[in-house]
């Protein structure tokens, strides 16, 4: 499985990032521009995944790693974000809070 650091991710031009944390975790804080699809919902929401390479993020990298393994088996091009949202916040990268509309 491929992985990327939060710093490397922040330097990409308009990456597709899916946050697989639970809704309450997402609402508390998330990286700007991520798509929220909770881990348990991924199999039923495959049609909502973006085209091309998908970067997966969670709190610290564990859940997103499991989702990455699953999506790789389904034929998706995925990259796990090392350290997850915790590392993103610690690096001082842009965040926002609040649930999706």
N, C-alpha and C positions, 0 to 999 in steps of 0.2 A: 504494500500500500504506500502510495506517495504521501508525503507530508510537507508542510510549509510552516514557517514561523509567522507570528503575527506581523513582524516587521516586513518580511517578504510580501505578505498578503497586502499590507497597506501601500506598498509600492506598485502594485499591479494597476493597470488601467481598467476600471469598471469590471472587477471580477464578480462572478455570480456566487453569492455566499448564502448557504442555508443554515439557519440556527435550529438545532434539533432539541433544544431545552424545552422544559414545560412552560406553558403560558405565563405563569406567575414569575418565573425566572426571567423570561424575555421582557416582561413588563417592567421589571425592576431596573434592568440595564441591558443594553445590547449595542453591538457595533452598528454604526449608521449604514442603512441600506441593505441589511440582511433580510432574507425571506424566512419567516417563522413557520416551520413545519415540525411539530413535536415528534420525537423518535418513534413513539408508538403509532403515529399516524402516517409515517412515511409509506408503508406498503399500499395503503388505500389512496394516497395522494401523489402517486408517481406522475400523473398527468400535470401536476403543478410545478414539477421540477424544471429549472431553466435548461435551455439547450447548451451544448458544449460542456466545458469543464465546470464541475460543481465543487466549490470549496465548502467543507462541512465544519461547523463550529458548535461547541457546546460549552459547558462550564470550564472544563480543564483538559478535554481531549479524549476522554474515555468513551462516552456515548457516541460522539461523532466518529470515532474509530470503528465502533461496531456498525454504525449506519454505513460508513464507507465500505466496509467489508461486504455488507449485504448488497449495496448498490453496484459494487464491482461485479458481483455474481450475476446481477441483472443486466450487465453490459454498459453501465454508466462510467464516464470518465470522472473520477472523483479524487479529491485531495483533502486530507485531514489537516485541520489547523492545530498545530502543537500548542498546548497550554490553554487553548480555548479563550473564552471571554475573560477569564481571570487574567490571563497574560495580556490580552488586549487592553484591559483597564489599567493594569500595572504599567504598561508601556506609555500610557497617556494618550492613546489614540482616540479618535472621535467616537463618542457614544451618545445615545439618547435613551429615554425611558418612556414607558407607556405601552399600552396594548395596541394591537392592530385595529384598524377600523372595521 
